[in-house]
Amino acid sequence: MRFTVEVTHRAESDVSRVLQWLRERSLRGAAHWLGRYHRALKTLATDPRGFGTAPESLDCGEDLREISFKTRYGNVYRLVFVIRSNVVHVLRLRTSGQPLLSPTEIDIPE
């Protein structure tokens, strides 16, 4: 089964913030990171149920899941998402070192 992947405004904002930070340091690094991000989205379109539960699920009462990807320097990024029917909603992007999301930081679609 193929899934549609929709990235929320909050997640897009998270991505923009990371890309801006990376571009200020290395255009090549930003391009590499963006490639990893897009590969993670492609993976979600084919197999979103294959990923584990995000720790934020406990506080939200929802089946939030996460997919992680790394940069070539080992920095880990997490995409927190929820599945509704055949749509994967990417809710937020978290960088290594950021605290877990609180329920007020997550907008869960109906």
C-alpha positions as CSV (number, residue, x, y, z in Angstrom):
1,M,0.0,0.0,0.0
2,R,1.3,3.5,-0.9
3,F,0.8,6.3,1.6
4,T,0.5,10.0,1.0
5,V,2.9,12.1,3.1
6,E,1.8,15.5,4.3
7,V,4.2,17.8,6.2
8,T,2.5,20.1,8.7
9,H,3.3,23.8,8.9
10,R,5.0,23.3,12.2
11,A,7.2,20.6,10.7
12,E,8.0,22.7,7.7
13,S,9.0,25.5,10.1
14,D,11.3,23.1,11.9
15,V,12.9,22.0,8.6
16,S,13.4,25.6,7.5
17,R,15.1,26.5,10.8
18,V,17.5,23.6,10.5
19,L,18.3,24.3,6.9
20,Q,19.0,27.9,7.6
21,W,21.4,27.0,10.4
22,L,23.1,24.5,8.2
23,R,23.4,26.9,5.2
24,E,25.1,29.5,7.3
25,R,27.8,26.9,8.0
26,S,28.0,24.7,4.9
27,L,25.9,24.8,1.7
28,R,27.2,21.3,0.9
29,G,26.2,20.1,4.4
30,A,22.7,21.6,4.0
31,A,22.2,19.9,0.6
32,H,23.3,16.5,2.1
33,W,21.0,17.0,5.0
34,L,18.1,17.8,2.7
35,G,18.7,14.6,0.7
36,R,18.5,12.6,3.9
37,Y,15.3,14.3,4.9
38,H,13.7,13.6,1.5
39,R,14.8,9.9,1.7
40,A,13.1,9.7,5.1
41,L,9.9,11.1,3.6
42,K,10.0,8.6,0.7
43,T,10.4,5.8,3.2
44,L,7.3,7.0,5.1
45,A,5.4,6.8,1.8
46,T,6.1,3.1,1.5
47,D,6.3,1.7,5.1
48,P,5.3,4.1,7.9
49,R,4.0,1.3,10.1
50,G,7.5,-0.2,10.3
51,F,8.8,2.5,12.6
52,G,8.6,2.6,16.4
53,T,6.4,4.6,18.7
54,A,7.7,8.1,19.6
55,P,8.2,8.7,23.3
56,E,5.8,11.6,23.0
57,S,2.9,9.1,22.6
58,L,2.7,8.6,26.3
59,D,1.7,12.2,27.0
60,C,-0.4,12.7,23.9
61,G,-2.6,9.6,24.1
62,E,-2.0,9.1,20.4
63,D,-0.1,6.5,18.4
64,L,2.7,8.9,17.4
65,R,5.6,7.3,15.6
66,E,9.1,8.4,14.7
67,I,11.6,7.9,11.9
68,S,15.2,8.9,12.5
69,F,17.9,9.8,10.1
70,K,21.6,10.7,10.5
71,T,24.0,13.1,8.9
72,R,27.4,11.9,7.8
73,Y,28.8,13.3,11.1
74,G,26.3,11.2,13.2
75,N,23.8,13.9,14.2
76,V,20.4,12.3,14.6
77,Y,17.2,13.9,13.5
78,R,13.7,12.6,14.3
79,L,10.5,13.1,12.3
80,V,7.5,12.6,14.6
81,F,4.4,11.5,12.6
82,V,0.9,10.0,12.9
83,I,-0.9,7.8,10.4
84,R,-4.5,8.5,9.5
85,S,-6.0,6.1,7.0
86,N,-3.5,6.2,4.1
87,V,-2.0,9.6,5.0
88,V,1.2,10.0,7.0
89,H,1.2,13.4,8.8
90,V,4.7,14.6,9.7
91,L,4.0,16.6,12.8
92,R,7.5,17.9,13.9
93,L,11.2,17.6,13.3
94,R,13.5,17.2,16.3
95,T,17.2,17.6,16.4
96,S,19.5,15.7,18.7
97,G,19.7,17.3,22.0
98,Q,16.2,18.9,21.9
99,P,13.8,17.8,24.6
100,L,10.7,15.7,23.9
101,L,7.7,17.6,22.5
102,S,5.0,18.6,24.9
103,P,1.4,18.0,23.9
104,T,1.0,21.7,23.2
105,E,3.8,21.5,20.7
106,I,2.0,18.9,18.6
107,D,-1.1,19.6,16.4
108,I,-2.6,16.2,15.6
109,P,-5.0,16.1,12.6
110,E,-8.4,14.6,12.9
